[in-house]
Amino acid sequence: MTTDVTIIGAGLGGLTLARVLHVHGIPATVYEAEASPTDRAQGGMLDVHDHNGRLALEAADLMDEFRSLVLEGREAMRILDRDGTVLLDQPDDGTGGRPEVMRGELRRILLDSLPAGTVRWGHKARGTRALGEGRHEVTFTDGTTVVTSLLVGADGAWSRVRPLLSDATPEYTGRSFVETYLFDADTRHPATAKAVGGGSLLALAPGKGIQTHRESGGTLHTYVALTEPQEWFAAIDFADAAVATARIAQEFDGWAPELTALITDSDTAPVLRTLHALPIGHRWDRAPGVTLVGDAAHLSAPNGEGANLALYDGAELGKALAAHPDDIEAALTEYEQAMFPRGTEAATDGTRLHELMFGDNAPHGLFTAIPGDERTP
């Protein structure tokens, strides 16, 4: 394959694409806005699914490295009512098929697997334009440009590559998360650590919830969900940690103290994470020389599939290009025709999951949706 491959974004999707191409002897260049691999925290835990994320890592020939990252026991899950009543206590018996790893560590093994110089750090895309005959120009904020015969947007929700293919823009879902952390929780917050258990905790009610993962070293990483308009959050001064914490905690008055401690006792300032999504079923007509992977293509509300789809998109696109080195358009068509329906299916399932988690029947809607033989009282 002689076509130059330019990837915008060094997230999981872009790096997996670059790695799978490298496995097949195809060079690529990745441009990333961040200044270095350690410029920004990469988020918390993610569960890698057997039917997509794992297959991507197999295609990338990184399974041994991946296995070394798995945090044992983290597939356990508990669902609690607001008063702390345990509705579901599902242990990790090793058969779950969704091993948990730290997202930053997964990104690290992908970066380490690429030839030196593959990622060009400190290159934030400002805009793109078509030059004709499948060629595109990317302009970066420092004024530099690059021209390429194959451009892949792996640049997330607010992709600068997407406008080449689609007029769609992400819209607010009506819900936001507020992120908090408790460190060394088993020693400093034993009641809360016990409530969370060995894996994840979901404490839910209509329109709101507390979702926590037990990470490494006794860290409890929480996303507090609230179904409110953006204006509601804009009225909170998140620059004042104490004020913001108190305001968010107010929405959980009367909840069990071991649960509200995940908000009130946070060792970090609360961080607002607004949730946006592209229209379900987002797709575009084939345009020569350009495509999208991951959130750039099918952003949806968090449902456990986003990172896995990014990994899988990157791997599938890499495999298609390797299979059709002399016919890039055939490769892009093959990739997109399979990617569109899986993105739609994941977004549809995610909408249903959010309704079970935060709808009028929460938390019982989610609890009853889990087959009885999978529940452990």
Disulfide bonds with the S-S distance in Angstrom:
none
